[in-house]
Amino acid sequence: MTVAPDVRLCAHFSEDHFYPEVVDPITGEVLPDGEEGELVFTSLTKEAMPVIRYRTRDLTRLLPGTARPAFRRMEKVTGRSDDMIILRGVNLFPTQIEEIVLRTPAVAPHFQLRLTREGRLDALTVRAETRPDATPEARAEAARAIAAAVKDGIGVSVGVEVVDPETLERSVGKLKRIVDLRES
């Protein structure tokens, strides 16, 4: 069986039991079907402990229903609103950087995002660990490739540091990808 390349993974919700909405993560305004935002649920049948407009912090899109009545579709989750960084007016998610780092050959999948303030502007530096076998030329090329991919794909300029293997902090449980060094 072959699947068309543009078919997206979807989940289905029973609208008899849940009322799903997608809202703007910043303003809370309800967005129309097809626009990306934060998924919000209200339970319709739970009586003992109802859930009213529960904000999941997951970013996704609601899609029109299918031929099956009372079922809504949701596109796959693309990120989390609580990890969002607003850098010079551009919304940026660590998962976007992760995709770029993972497809860069000379670096390992370990990275960290450092937010600093340069003058009155926020700045972001991507720190990625090199692979043990990477040459100095490959490290320099990886730094250029990551910076170019972020600029082209996300629309902001970032600094990139390719650091030695096993240099970045490891954490147990949820990874801490963002280090905020800005003064409040």
C-alpha positions in Angstrom: 0.0 0.0 0.0 1.4 3.4 -0.9 0.5 6.7 0.8 0.6 10.0 -1.0 3.5 12.1 0.3 1.2 15.1 1.1 -1.1 13.1 3.4 -0.7 14.4 7.0 -1.0 12.4 10.1 -4.3 13.2 11.9 -6.0 12.4 15.2 -9.8 12.3 15.5 -12.0 13.7 18.4 -15.5 12.6 19.2 -17.4 15.9 19.3 -20.1 14.1 21.4 -17.7 14.2 24.3 -15.1 17.0 23.7 -15.3 20.4 22.1 -11.8 21.2 20.6 -10.7 24.7 19.8 -7.5 26.2 18.5 -6.6 29.6 20.0 -3.8 32.1 19.5 -1.3 31.2 22.2 -0.7 34.9 23.0 -4.1 36.5 22.8 -6.4 33.5 23.5 -8.5 34.4 20.5 -10.2 31.5 18.8 -8.8 30.8 15.3 -10.7 29.4 12.3 -10.2 25.8 11.1 -6.9 25.3 9.3 -4.9 28.0 11.2 -2.2 26.8 13.6 -2.5 27.6 17.3 -2.8 26.1 20.7 -5.2 23.2 21.2 -7.9 23.8 23.9 -10.4 21.2 25.1 -13.8 21.4 26.9 -15.3 18.2 28.1 -19.1 17.9 27.3 -20.1 14.7 29.1 -17.9 14.6 32.2 -20.0 15.6 35.2 -17.9 15.0 38.4 -14.9 17.0 37.3 -15.5 18.8 34.0 -12.7 20.3 32.0 -13.5 23.8 30.7 -11.2 25.3 28.1 -8.2 23.3 29.1 -5.1 24.7 27.4 -2.8 21.8 26.3 0.1 24.1 25.2 0.3 21.9 22.1 0.5 23.7 18.7 -1.6 22.2 15.9 -4.4 22.8 13.4 -8.0 21.6 13.5 -9.2 20.3 10.1 -12.6 19.9 8.7 -14.5 16.7 9.7 -14.6 13.6 7.6 -17.5 11.5 6.2 -17.9 10.1 9.8 -20.3 12.5 11.6 -19.4 13.9 15.0 -15.6 13.4 14.5 -13.2 16.3 14.1 -9.6 15.9 12.8 -6.5 17.4 14.2 -3.2 17.7 12.4 -0.1 16.3 14.2 1.3 18.4 17.0 4.1 20.7 15.7 5.4 22.2 18.9 4.6 23.6 22.3 3.5 27.2 23.1 5.3 27.2 26.4 8.7 26.7 24.6 8.0 29.6 22.2 10.7 32.3 21.9 9.8 35.6 20.4 13.0 36.9 18.8 12.9 40.3 17.1 9.2 39.7 16.3 9.5 36.2 15.0 8.0 33.2 16.8 10.7 30.5 17.2 10.4 27.0 18.7 13.3 24.8 19.8 11.8 22.0 17.7 12.5 24.1 14.6 16.2 24.4 15.6 16.3 20.7 16.5 15.2 19.8 12.9 18.0 21.8 11.5 20.6 20.5 13.9 19.6 16.9 13.2 20.1 17.2 9.5 23.5 18.8 9.8 26.1 16.1 9.3 29.1 17.2 11.5 27.1 17.9 14.6 25.6 15.6 17.3 21.9 15.8 18.2 22.8 17.8 21.4 22.2 21.5 21.3 21.3 24.5 23.5 19.8 27.9 22.8 21.2 30.9 24.6 19.2 34.1 24.8 21.2 37.3 25.5 20.6 41.0 25.1 22.9 43.0 22.9 22.1 46.6 23.5 18.3 46.9 23.2 17.9 43.7 21.0 17.6 40.1 22.0 20.1 37.7 20.4 20.1 34.0 20.1 23.1 31.7 19.9 22.7 28.1 18.9 25.3 25.9 20.7 25.6 22.5 19.0 28.0 19.7 19.9 30.3 18.4 17.2 30.6 14.7 16.4 33.9 13.2 17.7 35.2 12.5 14.2 34.5 16.0 12.8 37.4 18.0 11.3 37.8 21.7 12.1 36.7 22.5 8.5 33.5 20.4 9.0 32.8 22.2 12.2 33.1 25.6 10.6 30.9 24.4 7.7 28.3 23.1 10.1 28.2 26.4 11.9 27.6 28.2 8.6 25.0 25.7 7.5 23.0 26.0 10.7 23.0 29.8 10.6 21.9 29.8 7.0 19.2 27.2 7.5 17.8 29.2 10.5 17.9 32.4 8.5 16.2 30.8 5.4 13.7 28.6 7.2 12.7 30.7 10.2 13.7 34.2 9.2 16.0 35.4 11.9 19.8 35.7 12.2 21.4 33.7 15.0 24.9 33.1 16.2 26.2 29.5 16.0 28.9 27.9 18.2 29.9 24.3 17.4 31.4 23.1 20.7 33.4 19.9 21.6 31.6 16.6 22.3 30.1 16.1 25.8 30.4 19.9 26.5 26.7 20.8 26.8 24.8 20.1 30.0 22.7 16.9 30.1 19.6 16.8 32.2 17.5 14.0 33.6 13.9 14.2 32.6 12.8 17.0 30.4 15.7 18.6 28.5 16.4 22.2 29.2 17.2 23.5 25.7 16.8 27.3 26.5 19.2 29.2 28.7 17.9 32.8 29.2 20.8 35.1 30.1 18.9 38.3 29.5 18.6 40.8 32.4 15.0 41.6 33.2 
